[in-house]
Amino acid sequence: MSTKAVSSAYDASKEKLANDMRAVVADAEELLKATADQAGEKAASLRERAKANLAVAKARLEEAEHAMLERTKVAAKATDEYVHDKPWQAVGVAAGVGLLLGMLIGRSR
């Protein structure tokens, strides 16, 4: 497996993890709202701890999304520079990928 494929799979996994974390955060917020009327010192203490942990999780998720966005920008810039520095190699790669995709699509019909 090529480095590019591994990187792509890694990025897809990170995106899925970020989506899963967003869902967990949303569910936790909904749970906190639903249990807001529960009385008792223990329930209040648990809610406060959950709120604090939720705030930390949200902050980390935002940091991870920001870092992923920055890496994407760096990769796009590097790709743009490569295409400008070596246009014929980029055209060759694009043609090769197009040929392979065409062959795969042609076989599936």
Residue frames relative to the residue before (quaternion, step in Angstrom):
aa qw qx qy qz dx dy dz
M 1.0000 0.0000 0.0000 0.0000 0.00 0.00 0.00
S 0.4385 -0.7196 0.4777 0.2485 3.55 -0.86 0.98
T 0.6552 -0.5086 0.3912 0.3988 3.52 -1.31 0.38
K 0.6389 0.5329 -0.3226 0.4513 3.57 1.01 -0.82
A 0.6573 0.5025 -0.3096 0.4686 3.59 0.97 -0.83
V 0.6376 0.5141 -0.3206 0.4757 3.57 1.00 -0.82
S 0.6539 0.5116 -0.3067 0.4654 3.56 0.94 -0.89
S 0.6501 0.5146 -0.3086 0.4662 3.57 0.98 -0.85
A 0.6589 0.4940 -0.3054 0.4781 3.59 0.95 -0.84
Y 0.6299 0.5326 -0.3186 0.4669 3.56 1.07 -0.80
D 0.6565 0.5031 -0.3057 0.4716 3.58 0.95 -0.87
A 0.6439 0.5128 -0.3219 0.4678 3.59 0.99 -0.81
S 0.6429 0.5151 -0.3184 0.4690 3.58 1.02 -0.79
K 0.6479 0.5117 -0.3203 0.4645 3.57 0.99 -0.82
E 0.6469 0.5139 -0.3194 0.4641 3.58 0.98 -0.81
K 0.6449 0.5033 -0.3203 0.4777 3.59 0.98 -0.81
L 0.6397 0.5175 -0.3233 0.4674 3.58 0.98 -0.81
A 0.6465 0.5099 -0.3212 0.4678 3.60 0.95 -0.83
N 0.6481 0.5062 -0.3162 0.4731 3.60 0.98 -0.81
D 0.6479 0.5097 -0.3139 0.4712 3.57 1.00 -0.83
M 0.6460 0.5133 -0.3209 0.4650 3.59 0.98 -0.81
R 0.6233 0.5296 -0.3427 0.4620 3.60 1.00 -0.76
A 0.6520 0.5123 -0.3084 0.4662 3.58 0.99 -0.83
V 0.6444 0.5126 -0.3188 0.4695 3.60 0.98 -0.82
V 0.6490 0.5105 -0.3163 0.4670 3.57 0.92 -0.89
A 0.6626 0.5006 -0.3089 0.4636 3.60 0.89 -0.88
D 0.6578 0.4996 -0.3095 0.4711 3.59 0.97 -0.84
A 0.6498 0.5146 -0.3185 0.4600 3.57 0.97 -0.81
E 0.6379 0.5147 -0.3281 0.4696 3.58 0.99 -0.79
E 0.6531 0.5110 -0.3073 0.4668 3.57 0.98 -0.86
L 0.6399 0.5221 -0.3152 0.4675 3.58 1.02 -0.82
L 0.6451 0.5163 -0.3221 0.4620 3.58 0.95 -0.83
K 0.6537 0.5011 -0.3130 0.4728 3.58 0.98 -0.80
A 0.6715 0.5156 -0.2978 0.4411 3.58 0.95 -0.88
T 0.7476 0.3763 -0.2134 0.5040 3.60 1.07 -0.67
A 0.3461 0.7749 -0.4757 0.2309 3.59 1.24 0.17
D 0.7028 0.4707 -0.2790 0.4547 3.60 1.07 -0.63
Q 0.4686 0.6674 -0.4500 0.3639 3.59 1.25 0.00
A 0.2878 -0.7752 0.5434 0.1446 3.55 -0.82 1.01
G 0.5688 0.6078 -0.4517 0.3209 3.50 -1.32 0.22
E 0.5710 -0.6241 0.4281 0.3181 3.49 -1.13 0.78
K 0.6520 0.5213 -0.3180 0.4494 3.57 0.97 -0.84
A 0.6502 0.5067 -0.3150 0.4703 3.60 0.96 -0.85
A 0.6537 0.5090 -0.3120 0.4651 3.58 0.95 -0.86
S 0.6440 0.5197 -0.3140 0.4655 3.57 1.00 -0.84
L 0.6614 0.5021 -0.3052 0.4662 3.58 0.93 -0.88
R 0.6386 0.5226 -0.3262 0.4612 3.59 1.01 -0.81
E 0.6584 0.5091 -0.3131 0.4575 3.58 0.93 -0.84
R 0.6491 0.4967 -0.3172 0.4809 3.58 0.98 -0.81
A 0.6454 0.5166 -0.3194 0.4631 3.57 0.98 -0.85
K 0.6388 0.5209 -0.3260 0.4629 3.59 0.97 -0.81
A 0.6578 0.5056 -0.3097 0.4646 3.57 0.95 -0.88
N 0.6720 0.4858 -0.2955 0.4744 3.59 0.91 -0.90
L 0.6271 0.5384 -0.3220 0.4618 3.55 1.08 -0.75
A 0.6404 0.5176 -0.3216 0.4676 3.58 0.99 -0.80
V 0.6436 0.5085 -0.3162 0.4767 3.59 1.01 -0.81
A 0.6550 0.5126 -0.3132 0.4584 3.60 0.94 -0.90
K 0.6427 0.5163 -0.3252 0.4633 3.60 0.96 -0.81
A 0.6569 0.5101 -0.3153 0.4570 3.58 0.91 -0.88
R 0.6657 0.4953 -0.3026 0.4690 3.58 0.92 -0.86
L 0.6322 0.5278 -0.3294 0.4619 3.57 1.02 -0.78
E 0.6535 0.5029 -0.3122 0.4718 3.57 0.95 -0.83
E 0.6346 0.5187 -0.3250 0.4718 3.59 1.03 -0.78
A 0.6615 0.5056 -0.3062 0.4616 3.58 0.94 -0.90
E 0.6487 0.5051 -0.3216 0.4697 3.58 0.97 -0.81
H 0.6410 0.5184 -0.3240 0.4642 3.58 0.99 -0.82
A 0.6620 0.5026 -0.3070 0.4636 3.59 0.92 -0.89
M 0.6473 0.5104 -0.3193 0.4675 3.59 0.98 -0.82
L 0.6409 0.5205 -0.3186 0.4656 3.58 1.00 -0.80
E 0.6547 0.5093 -0.3114 0.4638 3.58 0.95 -0.85
R 0.6608 0.4926 -0.3160 0.4699 3.61 0.94 -0.83
T 0.6212 0.5344 -0.3399 0.4614 3.57 1.06 -0.71
K 0.6445 0.5132 -0.3172 0.4697 3.57 1.00 -0.84
V 0.6470 0.5136 -0.3182 0.4651 3.60 0.97 -0.85
A 0.6595 0.5013 -0.3079 0.4678 3.59 0.95 -0.87
A 0.6493 0.5075 -0.3208 0.4668 3.59 0.97 -0.80
K 0.6517 0.5065 -0.3160 0.4678 3.57 0.98 -0.80
A 0.6475 0.5126 -0.3173 0.4662 3.58 0.98 -0.84
T 0.6387 0.5177 -0.3204 0.4704 3.58 1.01 -0.79
D 0.6475 0.5210 -0.3091 0.4623 3.55 0.96 -0.90
E 0.6614 0.4991 -0.3038 0.4703 3.59 0.94 -0.88
Y 0.6420 0.5257 -0.3263 0.4528 3.58 0.98 -0.85
V 0.6621 0.5041 -0.3060 0.4625 3.57 0.92 -0.92
H 0.6730 0.4795 -0.3044 0.4738 3.59 1.01 -0.75
D 0.6808 0.4873 -0.2899 0.4638 3.59 1.04 -0.74
K 0.8032 0.1235 -0.0267 0.5822 3.58 1.02 -0.83
P 0.0592 -0.8600 0.5053 0.0403 3.60 0.55 1.10
W 0.6774 0.5000 -0.3203 0.4342 3.60 0.92 -0.79
Q 0.6171 0.5137 -0.3566 0.4777 3.58 1.05 -0.60
A 0.6392 0.5201 -0.3259 0.4634 3.58 1.01 -0.79
V 0.6384 0.5093 -0.3232 0.4782 3.58 1.00 -0.81
G 0.6461 0.5268 -0.3144 0.4540 3.59 0.97 -0.83
V 0.6566 0.4956 -0.3078 0.4780 3.56 0.93 -0.87
A 0.6582 0.5054 -0.3105 0.4636 3.59 0.91 -0.91
A 0.6494 0.5057 -0.3202 0.4691 3.59 0.96 -0.80
G 0.6498 0.5193 -0.3132 0.4583 3.58 0.97 -0.83
V 0.6569 0.4919 -0.3054 0.4830 3.56 0.94 -0.86
G 0.6424 0.5214 -0.3192 0.4621 3.59 0.98 -0.81
L 0.6416 0.5235 -0.3149 0.4638 3.56 0.99 -0.84
L 0.6666 0.4985 -0.3002 0.4659 3.57 0.90 -0.92
L 0.6592 0.4970 -0.3099 0.4715 3.58 0.92 -0.86
G 0.6326 0.5353 -0.3216 0.4582 3.58 1.01 -0.79
M 0.6573 0.5042 -0.3024 0.4715 3.55 0.99 -0.86
L 0.6666 0.5005 -0.3037 0.4614 3.58 0.96 -0.85
I 0.6557 0.4934 -0.3084 0.4812 3.58 0.98 -0.80
G 0.6438 0.5318 -0.3172 0.4496 3.58 1.02 -0.80
R 0.6635 0.5009 -0.3072 0.4632 3.60 1.02 -0.72
S 0.6790 0.5203 -0.3031 0.4199 3.56 0.99 -0.76
R 0.6339 0.5398 -0.3381 0.4387 3.62 1.18 -0.29
